[in-house]
């Protein structure tokens, strides 16, 4: 559903998935146009879906080259209910103090600090602007 200002609104019956601890499977386009897909922890701020990446990951390089992506979130209680969001990277923000990834560790693991941080990792937060949604199930 598109609002009058041109933004895509998440269907109300699927907003619960954006607050859940389900993983988002994010697909980007590689350097030869090949799809690259993997699950990520995510957050929703009411406007953008956000996920963390290190600067050495393929997904980070992919969205730097081509901001288009698609992601799907499957309901953990009903595998036949899902939300797909197609969108574009609105912006990428540095996360030098690991604030975002630590918040995701709290959400997904119940831990205050992200336990898998490696010295030298440079983290960023990728902000996605939804452009289209598809949903299935109820």
N, C-alpha and C positions, 0 to 999 in steps of 0.2 A: 504494500500500500504506500503510495507516494503522498506526502503532505503538500500543502499549498506553496511552501517554500522550496519544493523540489527534493526534499530529503525523503529517504525511504524509512517508513515506520515499521518496526518489528510488530508482527501480528500479536495482539494482546494475549491470545491463547498460547503463545510460545515464549513469552518473556520470561517465564519461570526457568527455561533452559539456560538463559543468559545469566541467571543467578546461581545455577547449580554447580556442582563440582564435576560435571561431565567434562570430557576433553573435547577440544575443537580440533578436527582434522583439517589442516590448512594445506591447500594446494596452490603452488606457485608455478611459474614457467621458467625452466632452465635456459641456459645460453643458446641451446639449439631448438628451443620451443618445446622441449619435452616436459611433461608434468612432473613435479616433485611434490610429494605429499607426506606429512607426518603429523602426529598429534601434539598439541601444545596445551599448557595451562592458559587460561584466558580470564579477562575481566571485561565488564561492560559498564560504561559510565553514563549510559542513557543516550549517548550520541555515537560513540566509537567503541568498537570491540578492540581490546588491546592484548598483546602477548609479548613476551620477552624473547630476545635472541641474543646470542653473542655475535660479535662482528666477524668471526671466522666461519660461521655456518653458511651453508649453501642457500638456505632460505633468505638470509640477510642479503646476500649478493643478488639473488633473484629479484627481490622486491626493489632493490636499488636500481636495477636495470629496467624492470617492468613492474609498475605498481599494481597491476591487476592480480586478483587472487579470488579464490573461492574457499569456503570453509563449510563444514557440516558439524552439527552437534546432535548426537543421538541421545534421546531420553534414556537415562540409566534404568528407569523403571519399566520402559516399554520400547524395545529395540525397533519397533515399527513406526515410532513417532520421532520425527527429526525436523530440524530447521537447517536449511541451507542459506548461506549469505554469500552473494557475490559482491565484490566491492573493490575499492582501491585504497592504497596507502594514503592517508591524509597527511601524515607526517611521522617522522621517526625522532624519538627523543632519547637523549643519553640518560643512562641510569648509573652514574658513577658510584653512588652510595648504596646501590642495590635495593633501594626502597621498594620498587615495584616487584622484583623477584622475591623479596622477603615477604611482601604482602601475599603473593601467590603461594609461597610455602606455608603461610598461615592458613590460607583458604583450603589448600589441597592436602597438606600434611599435618596441620595443627601445630607447626613449629614456627618460632619467631624469626628464625634465620634460615635461608636457603642452604641446605646441607651439602650441596654438590658444587658449590663455587670453587673454582680453581684459580690460583694466583695467575694474574695476567689476563684473565677473562675480561673483556670489555663488553658490558651489557647495554642493550638499547631496548626501548619500548616501542613497538610498532603499533600505530593507531590506524584502524581500518574504518573507512566510511562505507556503510552499506549502500549499495546501489540497486540491489534486487534481492528478493527473498523468495524461497519456495519452501513449503512445509507439507508434511504428510502425517496422517494419523491424528488422533485426538484423545 
